[in-house]
Amino acid sequence: MTQSLTGAGWYFSASHRDPIRKELHGHSYEVTAYWPSEPPRDAMVLQWTLRDVLKGFDHKTLPDEMTRAETLARAIGSLIDGCVRVDIERPSERLRCEVWL
C-alpha cells in the first residue's frame, strides 16, 4: 500500500552565518510540512501549526548548527507533533531539500 501525506506550507526569512566565509547573510524560505493522510486532518489547523512554529525563526539569525537546510528541516520537524516530512525551498535560488523524520 502506498502511503499518502497531507502537506501544509508557510514561509519565513532568516539570516545565517556562512560556515566557510563566515559572512552573515539572509534567505527567504518556503517550508512544507507533511503528516500522514490518515486519520484525516484539518488542513487549516496544520497550516496554522506550521506558521506558529516558523514565527520562532522569522527575521532571526539562525544558530550555526542550522546553516544547512537539512538541519533546519529536522529542527522544524521536531517542533511539530505528528510531522513525518519537511521540505525547505529557497525559491529565488532554486535550492530545496526534503527530509523524512
C-alpha positions as a printed Julia matrix, in Angstrom:
101×3 Matrix{Float64}:
  0.0    0.0    0.0
  1.27   3.46  -0.89
  1.47   5.94   1.95
 -0.18   9.27   1.28
  0.62  12.52   3.03
 -1.15  15.8    3.73
  1.02  18.89   3.47
  0.73  22.49   4.57
  3.1   25.31   3.72
  4.26  28.63   5.06
  7.3   30.9    4.69
  9.83  32.87   6.7
 13.02  34.9    6.29
 16.15  34.48   8.37
 19.86  35.11   8.29
 22.73  32.76   8.99
 26.49  32.86   9.0
 28.14  31.12   6.06
 30.19  28.27   7.57
 33.06  28.77   5.1
 33.28  32.53   4.51
 31.8   33.47   7.92
 29.64  36.16   6.28
 26.21  36.91   7.69
 23.51  36.92   5.0
 19.81  36.14   4.7
 17.38  33.97   2.76
 13.68  33.65   2.22
 12.49  30.1    2.9
  9.33  28.26   1.92
  8.55  25.3    4.14
  6.09  22.45   3.61
  5.4   20.07   6.48
  3.67  16.74   5.91
  1.56  14.44   8.06
  0.11  11.0    7.31
 -3.23  11.42   5.49
 -4.91   9.02   7.88
 -6.54   9.95  10.12
 -7.93  12.94   8.18
 -6.7   16.31   9.48
 -7.9   19.88   9.16
 -5.55  21.5    6.61
 -6.05  24.98   8.04
 -5.06  23.79  11.53
 -1.94  22.17  10.05
 -1.03  25.41   8.3
 -1.57  27.45  11.47
  0.59  24.98  13.4
  3.42  25.34  10.89
  3.05  29.13  10.78
  3.27  29.34  14.58
  6.45  27.24  14.62
  8.06  29.3   11.85
  7.37  32.55  13.72
 10.15  31.43  16.07
 12.63  31.54  13.15
 11.28  34.54  11.21
 13.62  37.54  10.97
 16.12  35.92  13.32
 19.72  34.79  12.9
 19.79  31.01  12.79
 22.2   29.17  15.09
 25.44  27.98  13.5
 24.24  24.36  13.62
 21.34  25.28  11.3
 23.29  26.66   8.35
 22.18  23.74   6.14
 18.57  23.33   5.05
 18.64  19.69   6.14
 19.43  20.51   9.77
 16.91  23.35   9.71
 14.23  20.96   8.38
 14.95  18.46  11.17
 14.72  21.23  13.77
 11.39  22.45  12.4
 10.01  18.91  12.17
 10.97  18.17  15.76
  8.7   21.02  16.89
  5.58  19.73  15.09
  3.59  16.82  16.52
  2.99  14.02  14.03
  5.05  15.61  11.24
  6.81  12.97   9.1
  8.47  15.07   6.4
  9.67  18.65   5.96
 10.6   20.25   2.64
 12.51  23.52   2.58
 12.96  25.63  -0.51
 14.82  28.84  -1.26
 12.84  29.75  -4.38
 14.95  32.66  -5.61
 18.0   30.37  -5.67
 16.16  27.25  -6.89
 17.53  25.24  -3.94
 15.47  22.71  -2.0
 15.71  19.78   0.35
 13.39  17.06   1.57
 13.83  15.45   4.99
 11.87  12.45   6.23
 11.67  12.34  10.0
